[in-house]
Amino acid sequence: MISVIGNRNTIMGFGLCGLEDLHEVDYSITEQELLELIETVESDTILIEQVLAQKIVLPQEKQFIIIPSDDIVQDDIDVLVAQSLGLSGE
């Protein structure tokens, strides 16, 4: 199983890809809260957003794959979906 830790847009994207163990968090999450969440995740492989990964020292017990954070993509998810479907998105 692969788990994902990220914000709303990231979680929605990976959910649409078929991943089911999704953990939505705000970028304002504290280090302690993030570490506690990681401890509760049963998967040994975790996709985690870059902004969140930079907040902590990643535990060695699990394998982490760091994914670009939402702040790199400025477009709203609704606009991206509309554009990909050929709609105006405005």
N, CA, C and O atoms as a printed pandas DataFrame, in Angstrom:
     atom_number atom_name residue_name chain_id  residue_number  x_coord  y_coord  z_coord
0              1         N          MET        A               1    0.838   -1.178    0.000
1              2        CA          MET        A               1    0.000    0.000    0.000
2              3         C          MET        A               1    0.883    1.241    0.000
3              4         O          MET        A               1    1.952    1.269    0.611
4              5         N          ILE        A               2    0.412    2.258   -0.696
5              6        CA          ILE        A               2    1.099    3.554   -0.724
6              7         C          ILE        A               2    0.177    4.572   -0.079
7              8         O          ILE        A               2   -1.018    4.618   -0.371
8              9         N          SER        A               3    0.736    5.382    0.794
9             10        CA          SER        A               3   -0.022    6.438    1.459
10            11         C          SER        A               3    0.414    7.785    0.911
11            12         O          SER        A               3    1.524    7.933    0.401
12            13         N          VAL        A               4   -0.473    8.765    1.023
13            14        CA          VAL        A               4   -0.172   10.120    0.559
14            15         C          VAL        A               4   -0.488   11.098    1.676
15            16         O          VAL        A               4   -1.547   11.023    2.299
16            17         N          ILE        A               5    0.442   12.019    1.925
17            18        CA          ILE        A               5    0.226   13.101    2.888
18            19         C          ILE        A               5    0.403   14.405    2.128
19            20         O          ILE        A               5    1.462   14.667    1.556
20            21         N          GLY        A               6   -0.651   15.222    2.130
21            22        CA          GLY        A               6   -0.569   16.485    1.406
22            23         C          GLY        A               6   -1.808   17.326    1.598
23            24         O          GLY        A               6   -2.691   16.991    2.388
24            25         N          ASN        A               7   -1.862   18.432    0.859
25            26        CA          ASN        A               7   -3.010   19.324    0.976
26            27         C          ASN        A               7   -4.158   18.829    0.108
27            28         O          ASN        A               7   -4.046   17.786   -0.535
28            29         N          ARG        A               8   -5.238   19.556    0.087
29            30        CA          ARG        A               8   -6.478   19.142   -0.586
30            31         C          ARG        A               8   -6.255   18.791   -2.056
31            32         O          ARG        A               8   -6.681   17.729   -2.508
32            33         N          ASN        A               9   -5.602   19.660   -2.792
33            34        CA          ASN        A               9   -5.409   19.434   -4.223
34            35         C          ASN        A               9   -4.565   18.196   -4.491
35            36         O          ASN        A               9   -4.866   17.426   -5.403
36            37         N          THR        A              10   -3.530   18.002   -3.717
37            38        CA          THR        A              10   -2.669   16.831   -3.888
38            39         C          THR        A              10   -3.436   15.558   -3.586
39            40         O          THR        A              10   -3.348   14.581   -4.331
40            41         N          ILE        A              11   -4.182   15.566   -2.505
41            42        CA          ILE        A              11   -4.961   14.396   -2.106
42            43         C          ILE        A              11   -5.988   14.048   -3.176
43            44         O          ILE        A              11   -6.162   12.878   -3.515
44            45         N          MET        A              12   -6.663   15.054   -3.706
45            46        CA          MET        A              12   -7.665   14.805   -4.746
46            47         C          MET        A              12   -7.019   14.189   -5.979
47            48         O          MET        A              12   -7.564   13.252   -6.562
48            49         N          GLY        A              13   -5.880   14.700   -6.374
49            50        CA          GLY        A              13   -5.201   14.178   -7.555
50            51         C          GLY        A              13   -4.803   12.726   -7.405
51            52         O          GLY        A              13   -5.034   11.924   -8.309
52            53         N          PHE        A              14   -4.215   12.382   -6.289
53            54        CA          PHE        A              14   -3.809   10.990   -6.081
54            55         C          PHE        A              14   -5.011   10.082   -5.848
55            56         O          PHE        A              14   -4.973    8.899   -6.187
56            57         N          GLY        A              15   -6.077   10.630   -5.270
57            58        CA          GLY        A              15   -7.299    9.854   -5.125
58            59         C          GLY        A              15   -7.887    9.500   -6.484
59            60         O          GLY        A              15   -8.373    8.387   -6.685
60            61         N          LEU        A              16   -7.841   10.445   -7.416
61            62        CA          LEU        A              16   -8.327   10.180   -8.772
62            63         C          LEU        A              16   -7.454    9.146   -9.483
63            64         O          LEU        A              16   -7.909    8.482  -10.415
64            65         N          CYS        A              17   -6.215    9.013   -9.048
65            66        CA          CYS        A              17   -5.311    8.010   -9.629
66            67         C          CYS        A              17   -5.534    6.623   -9.027
67            68         O          CYS        A              17   -4.936    5.648   -9.483
68            69         N          GLY        A              18   -6.383    6.530   -8.015
69            70        CA          GLY        A              18   -6.711    5.229   -7.446
70            71         C          GLY        A              18   -6.105    4.945   -6.088
71            72         O          GLY        A              18   -6.388    3.901   -5.500
72            73         N          LEU        A              19   -5.280    5.841   -5.574
73            74        CA          LEU        A              19   -4.735    5.622   -4.228
74            75         C          LEU        A              19   -5.827    5.886   -3.198
75            76         O          LEU        A              19   -6.653    6.784   -3.362
76            77         N          GLU        A              20   -5.815    5.086   -2.134
77            78        CA          GLU        A              20   -6.905    5.173   -1.165
78            79         C          GLU        A              20   -6.486    5.650    0.218
79            80         O          GLU        A              20   -7.315    6.197    0.946
80            81         N          ASP        A              21   -5.229    5.462    0.603
81            82        CA          ASP        A              21   -4.797    5.867    1.943
82            83         C          ASP        A              21   -4.288    7.306    1.884
83            84         O          ASP        A              21   -3.087    7.556    1.783
84            85         N          LEU        A              22   -5.229    8.237    1.949
85            86        CA          LEU        A              22   -4.947    9.656    1.755
86            87         C          LEU        A              22   -5.097   10.414    3.067
87            88         O          LEU        A              22   -6.057   10.200    3.808
88            89         N          HIS        A              23   -4.150   11.298    3.351
89            90        CA          HIS        A              23   -4.168   12.072    4.588
90            91         C          HIS        A              23   -4.033   13.549    4.240
91            92         O          HIS        A              23   -2.954   14.021    3.882
92            93         N          GLU        A              24   -5.148   14.270    4.352
93            94        CA          GLU        A              24   -5.160   15.693    4.024
94            95         C          GLU        A              24   -4.719   16.511    5.222
95            96         O          GLU        A              24   -5.241   16.349    6.326
96            97         N          VAL        A              25   -3.747   17.397    4.995
97            98        CA          VAL        A              25   -3.267   18.292    6.045
98            99         C          VAL        A              25   -3.068   19.692    5.456
99           100         O          VAL        A              25   -2.899   19.857    4.248
100          101         N          ASP        A              26   -3.091   20.676    6.325
101          102        CA          ASP        A              26   -2.753   22.041    5.931
102          103         C          ASP        A              26   -1.251   22.231    6.071
103          104         O          ASP        A              26   -0.595   21.541    6.851
104          105         N          TYR        A              27   -0.718   23.168    5.312
105          106        CA          TYR        A              27    0.710   23.458    5.419
106          107         C          TYR        A              27    1.063   24.020    6.795
107          108         O          TYR        A              27    2.236   24.055    7.164
108          109         N          SER        A              28    0.061   24.459    7.556
109          110        CA          SER        A              28    0.311   25.019    8.885
110          111         C          SER        A              28    0.463   23.941    9.960
111          112         O          SER        A              28    0.655   24.271   11.130
112          113         N          ILE        A              29    0.383   22.670    9.593
113          114        CA          ILE        A              29    0.523   21.578   10.550
114          115         C          ILE        A              29    1.869   21.700   11.277
115          116         O          ILE        A              29    2.879   22.063   10.674
116          117         N          THR        A              30    1.866   21.397   12.561
117          118        CA          THR        A              30    3.110   21.493   13.332
118          119         C          THR        A              30    3.986   20.262   13.093
119          120         O          THR        A              30    3.511   19.229   12.620
120          121         N          GLU        A              31    5.250   20.387   13.422
121          122        CA          GLU        A              31    6.178   19.257   13.290
122          123         C          GLU        A              31    5.672   18.051   14.063
123          124         O          GLU        A              31    5.652   16.931   13.552
124          125         N          GLN        A              32    5.260   18.297   15.310
125          126        CA          GLN        A              32    4.801   17.210   16.179
126          127         C          GLN        A              32    3.567   16.517   15.597
127          128         O          GLN        A              32    3.495   15.289   15.583
128          129         N          GLU        A              33    2.597   17.299   15.117
129          130        CA          GLU        A              33    1.388   16.718   14.531
130          131         C          GLU        A              33    1.720   15.884   13.296
131          132         O          GLU        A              33    1.143   14.817   13.086
132          133         N          LEU        A              34    2.649   16.373   12.484
133          134        CA          LEU        A              34    3.043   15.658   11.278
134          135         C          LEU        A              34    3.734   14.339   11.621
135          136         O          LEU        A              34    3.453   13.308   11.010
136          137         N          LEU        A              35    4.631   14.376   12.594
137          138        CA          LEU        A              35    5.316   13.151   13.016
138          139         C          LEU        A              35    4.333   12.136   13.601
139          140         O          LEU        A              35    4.464   10.934   13.367
140          141         N          GLU        A              36    3.354   12.619   14.359
141          142        CA          GLU        A              36    2.338   11.727   14.920
142          143         C          GLU        A              36    1.500   11.096   13.809
143          144         O          GLU        A              36    1.159    9.915   13.881
144          145         N          LEU        A              37    1.169   11.879   12.783
145          146        CA          LEU        A              37    0.417   11.344   11.654
146          147         C          LEU        A              37    1.219   10.265   10.941
147          148         O          LEU        A              37    0.682    9.210   10.604
148          149         N          ILE        A              38    2.494   10.522   10.711
149          150        CA          ILE        A              38    3.357    9.551   10.026
150          151         C          ILE        A              38    3.413    8.249   10.810
151          152         O          ILE        A              38    3.415    7.171   10.216
152          153         N          GLU        A              39    3.457    8.334   12.136
153          154        CA          GLU        A              39    3.480    7.128   12.968
154          155         C          GLU        A              39    2.211    6.297   12.805
155          156         O          GLU        A              39    2.260    5.070   12.890
156          157         N          THR        A              40    1.077    6.955   12.571
157          158        CA          THR        A              40   -0.193    6.228   12.459
158          159         C          THR        A              40   -0.405    5.615   11.079
159          160         O          THR        A              40   -1.243    4.728   10.919
160          161         N          VAL        A              41    0.346    6.080   10.083
161          162        CA          VAL        A              41    0.203    5.544    8.729
162          163         C          VAL        A              41    0.761    4.129    8.706
163          164         O          VAL        A              41    1.903    3.901    9.108
164          165         N          GLU        A              42   -0.040    3.180    8.237
165          166        CA          GLU        A              42    0.357    1.772    8.239
166          167         C          GLU        A              42    1.300    1.411    7.097
167          168         O          GLU        A              42    2.047    0.437    7.194
168          169         N          SER        A              43    1.269    2.179    6.031
169          170        CA          SER        A              43    2.086    1.896    4.857
170          171         C          SER        A              43    3.559    2.163    5.133
171          172         O          SER        A              43    3.911    3.034    5.928
172          173         N          ASP        A              44    4.414    1.392    4.459
173          174        CA          ASP        A              44    5.851    1.634    4.556
174          175         C          ASP        A              44    6.340    2.630    3.516
175          176         O          ASP        A              44    7.468    3.116    3.603
176          177         N          THR        A              45    5.496    2.939    2.524
177          178        CA          THR        A              45    5.845    3.898    1.485
178          179         C          THR        A              45    4.863    5.058    1.548
179          180         O          THR        A              45    3.648    4.873    1.467
180          181         N          ILE        A              46    5.417    6.262    1.695
181          182        CA          ILE        A              46    4.591    7.452    1.846
182          183         C          ILE        A              46    5.015    8.501    0.829
183          184         O          ILE        A              46    6.187    8.870    0.754
184          185         N          LEU        A              47    4.052    8.977    0.048
185          186        CA          LEU        A              47    4.266   10.144   -0.800
186          187         C          LEU        A              47    3.959   11.353    0.068
187          188         O          LEU        A              47    2.887   11.430    0.667
188          189         N          ILE        A              48    4.888   12.296    0.141
189          190        CA          ILE        A              48    4.693   13.469    0.991
190          191         C          ILE        A              48    5.107   14.713    0.231
191          192         O          ILE        A              48    6.104   14.715   -0.491
192          193         N          GLU        A              49    4.331   15.768    0.400
193          194        CA          GLU        A              49    4.641   17.017   -0.284
194          195         C          GLU        A              49    5.939   17.623    0.248
195          196         O          GLU        A              49    6.271   17.502    1.427
196          197         N          GLN        A              50    6.650   18.270   -0.651
197          198        CA          GLN        A              50    7.949   18.847   -0.340
198          199         C          GLN        A              50    7.881   19.839    0.827
199          200         O          GLN        A              50    8.739   19.820    1.708
200          201         N          VAL        A              51    6.870   20.698    0.832
201          202        CA          VAL        A              51    6.726   21.688    1.906
202          203         C          VAL        A              51    6.623   20.993    3.267
203          204         O          VAL        A              51    7.188   21.461    4.255
204          205         N          LEU        A              52    5.900   19.880    3.304
205          206        CA          LEU        A              52    5.737   19.150    4.559
206          207         C          LEU        A              52    7.000   18.392    4.935
207          208         O          LEU        A              52    7.382   18.359    6.105
208          209         N          ALA        A              53    7.645   17.788    3.959
209          210        CA          ALA        A              53    8.863   17.024    4.224
210          211         C          ALA        A              53    9.969   17.913    4.775
211          212         O          ALA        A              53   10.794   17.460    5.568
212          213         N          GLN        A              54    9.993   19.167    4.363
213          214        CA          GLN        A              54   11.032   20.085    4.828
214          215         C          GLN        A              54   10.838   20.510    6.276
215          216         O          GLN        A              54   11.751   21.069    6.884
216          217         N          LYS        A              55    9.662   20.253    6.833
217          218        CA          LYS        A              55    9.392   20.635    8.224
218          219         C          LYS        A              55   10.026   19.695    9.234
219          220         O          LYS        A              55   10.233   20.074   10.387
220          221         N          ILE        A              56   10.340   18.467    8.814
221          222        CA          ILE        A              56   10.764   17.442    9.770
222          223         C          ILE        A              56   11.973   16.669    9.250
223          224         O          ILE        A              56   12.357   16.782    8.086
224          225         N          VAL        A              57   12.552   15.890   10.140
225          226        CA          VAL        A              57   13.527   14.878    9.738
226          227         C          VAL        A              57   12.705   13.620    9.492
227          228         O          VAL        A              57   12.046   13.109   10.398
228          229         N          LEU        A              58   12.750   13.129    8.264
229          230        CA          LEU        A              58   11.913   11.990    7.906
230          231         C          LEU        A              58   12.388   10.730    8.620
231          232         O          LEU        A              58   13.573   10.401    8.571
232          233         N          PRO        A              59   11.475   10.023    9.281
233          234        CA          PRO        A              59   11.848    8.794    9.990
234          235         C          PRO        A              59   12.425    7.753    9.031
235          236         O          PRO        A              59   11.955    7.610    7.903
236          237         N          GLN        A              60   13.443    7.034    9.488
237          238        CA          GLN        A              60   14.118    6.037    8.663
238          239         C          GLN        A              60   13.328    4.740    8.520
239          240         O          GLN        A              60   13.647    3.917    7.661
240          241         N          GLU        A              61   12.304    4.546    9.347
241          242        CA          GLU        A              61   11.545    3.305    9.329
242          243         C          GLU        A              61   10.666    3.162    8.093
243          244         O          GLU        A              61   10.236    2.057    7.764
244          245         N          LYS        A              62   10.397    4.257    7.414
245          246        CA          LYS        A              62    9.517    4.239    6.252
246          247         C          LYS        A              62   10.250    4.815    5.051
247          248         O          LYS        A              62   11.232    5.544    5.191
248          249         N          GLN        A              63    9.748    4.471    3.857
249          250        CA          GLN        A              63   10.310    5.013    2.625
250          251         C          GLN        A              63    9.451    6.199    2.200
251          252         O          GLN        A              63    8.230    6.085    2.098
252          253         N          PHE        A              64   10.094    7.335    1.954
253          254        CA          PHE        A              64    9.380    8.545    1.567
254          255         C          PHE        A              64    9.717    8.915    0.137
255          256         O          PHE        A              64   10.870    8.842   -0.288
256          257         N          ILE        A              65    8.695    9.310   -0.593
257          258        CA          ILE        A              65    8.866    9.861   -1.928
258          259         C          ILE        A              65    8.340   11.286   -1.851
259          260         O          ILE        A              65    7.157   11.516   -1.599
260          261         N          ILE        A              66    9.239   12.235   -2.072
261          262        CA          ILE        A              66    8.873   13.644   -1.951
262          263         C          ILE        A              66    8.320   14.122   -3.288
263          264         O          ILE        A              66    8.947   13.953   -4.335
264          265         N          ILE        A              67    7.140   14.718   -3.230
265          266        CA          ILE        A              67    6.497   15.230   -4.436
266          267         C          ILE        A              67    6.434   16.755   -4.374
267          268         O          ILE        A              67    6.363   17.327   -3.286
268          269         N          PRO        A              68    6.460   17.414   -5.527
269          270        CA          PRO        A              68    6.395   18.883   -5.528
270          271         C          PRO        A              68    5.135   19.374   -4.840
271          272         O          PRO        A              68    4.070   18.769   -4.962
272          273         N          SER        A              69    5.264   20.461   -4.126
273          274        CA          SER        A              69    4.126   21.021   -3.405
274          275         C          SER        A              69    3.256   21.857   -4.324
275          276         O          SER        A              69    3.666   22.275   -5.407
276          277         N          ASP        A              70    2.061   22.080   -3.857
277          278        CA          ASP        A              70    1.043   22.806   -4.598
278          279         C          ASP        A              70    1.467   24.222   -4.965
279          280         O          ASP        A              70    1.012   24.763   -5.974
280          281         N          ASP        A              71    2.338   24.833   -4.151
281          282        CA          ASP        A              71    2.704   26.220   -4.407
282          283         C          ASP        A              71    3.485   26.381   -5.705
283          284         O          ASP        A              71    3.628   27.497   -6.203
284          285         N          ILE        A              72    3.989   25.288   -6.256
285          286        CA          ILE        A              72    4.696   25.340   -7.530
286          287         C          ILE        A              72    3.690   25.533   -8.661
287          288         O          ILE        A              72    3.965   26.249   -9.623
288          289         N          VAL        A              73    2.534   24.901   -8.547
289          290        CA          VAL        A              73    1.459   25.042   -9.525
290          291         C          VAL        A              73    0.482   26.059   -8.976
291          292         O          VAL        A              73   -0.165   25.812   -7.959
292          293         N          GLN        A              74    0.369   27.188   -9.627
293          294        CA          GLN        A              74   -0.454   28.277   -9.112
294          295         C          GLN        A              74   -1.918   28.154   -9.507
295          296         O          GLN        A              74   -2.770   28.770   -8.865
296          297         N          ASP        A              75   -2.242   27.380  -10.542
297          298        CA          ASP        A              75   -3.624   27.277  -10.998
298          299         C          ASP        A              75   -4.463   26.471  -10.019
299          300         O          ASP        A              75   -3.987   25.510   -9.414
300          301         N          ASP        A              76   -5.709   26.872   -9.874
301          302        CA          ASP        A              76   -6.655   26.152   -9.038
302          303         C          ASP        A              76   -7.013   24.830   -9.706
303          304         O          ASP        A              76   -7.058   24.753  -10.933
304          305         N          ILE        A              77   -7.265   23.808   -8.928
305          306        CA          ILE        A              77   -7.564   22.480   -9.465
306          307         C          ILE        A              77   -8.784   22.505  -10.375
307          308         O          ILE        A              77   -8.825   21.785  -11.373
308          309         N          ASP        A              78   -9.786   23.330  -10.040
309          310        CA          ASP        A              78  -10.976   23.419  -10.881
310          311         C          ASP        A              78  -10.634   23.940  -12.270
311          312         O          ASP        A              78  -11.173   23.455  -13.265
312          313         N          VAL        A              79   -9.749   24.919  -12.345
313          314        CA          VAL        A              79   -9.329   25.477  -13.628
314          315         C          VAL        A              79   -8.548   24.435  -14.421
315          316         O          VAL        A              79   -8.751   24.297  -15.627
316          317         N          LEU        A              80   -7.664   23.707  -13.763
317          318        CA          LEU        A              80   -6.887   22.683  -14.448
318          319         C          LEU        A              80   -7.777   21.578  -15.019
319          320         O          LEU        A              80   -7.569   21.128  -16.145
320          321         N          VAL        A              81   -8.766   21.147  -14.240
321          322        CA          VAL        A              81   -9.688   20.116  -14.713
322          323         C          VAL        A              81  -10.484   20.637  -15.904
323          324         O          VAL        A              81  -10.625   19.938  -16.908
324          325         N          ALA        A              82  -11.001   21.851  -15.804
325          326        CA          ALA        A              82  -11.785   22.429  -16.903
326          327         C          ALA        A              82  -10.940   22.537  -18.168
327          328         O          ALA        A              82  -11.416   22.227  -19.261
328          329         N          GLN        A              83   -9.693   22.975  -18.026
329          330        CA          GLN        A              83   -8.823   23.099  -19.192
330          331         C          GLN        A              83   -8.531   21.740  -19.800
331          332         O          GLN        A              83   -8.507   21.601  -21.023
332          333         N          SER        A              84   -8.309   20.735  -18.962
333          334        CA          SER        A              84   -7.999   19.408  -19.493
334          335         C          SER        A              84   -9.194   18.775  -20.203
335          336         O          SER        A              84   -9.025   17.915  -21.066
336          337         N          LEU        A              85  -10.406   19.205  -19.834
337          338        CA          LEU        A              85  -11.616   18.711  -20.486
338          339         C          LEU        A              85  -12.007   19.562  -21.689
339          340         O          LEU        A              85  -12.997   19.271  -22.361
340          341         N          GLY        A              86  -11.235   20.613  -21.963
341          342        CA          GLY        A              86  -11.518   21.470  -23.108
342          343         C          GLY        A              86  -12.575   22.526  -22.827
343          344         O          GLY        A              86  -13.123   23.122  -23.754
344          345         N          LEU        A              87  -12.861   22.758  -21.552
345          346        CA          LEU        A              87  -13.819   23.793  -21.176
346          347         C          LEU        A              87  -13.071   25.093  -20.936
347          348         O          LEU        A              87  -11.843   25.089  -20.842
348          349         N          SER        A              88  -13.782   26.197  -20.835
349          350        CA          SER        A              88  -13.114   27.489  -20.680
350          351         C          SER        A              88  -12.383   27.613  -19.349
351          352         O          SER        A              88  -11.313   28.221  -19.305
352          353         N          GLY        A              89  -12.921   27.055  -18.257
353          354        CA          GLY        A              89  -12.268   27.118  -16.958
354          355         C          GLY        A              89  -12.389   28.447  -16.279
355          356         O          GLY        A              89  -11.818   28.644  -15.207
356          357         N          GLU        A              90  -13.098   29.349  -16.853
357          358        CA          GLU        A              90  -13.255   30.692  -16.266
358          359         C          GLU        A              90  -14.652   30.833  -15.709
359          360         O          GLU        A              90  -14.998   31.884  -15.169
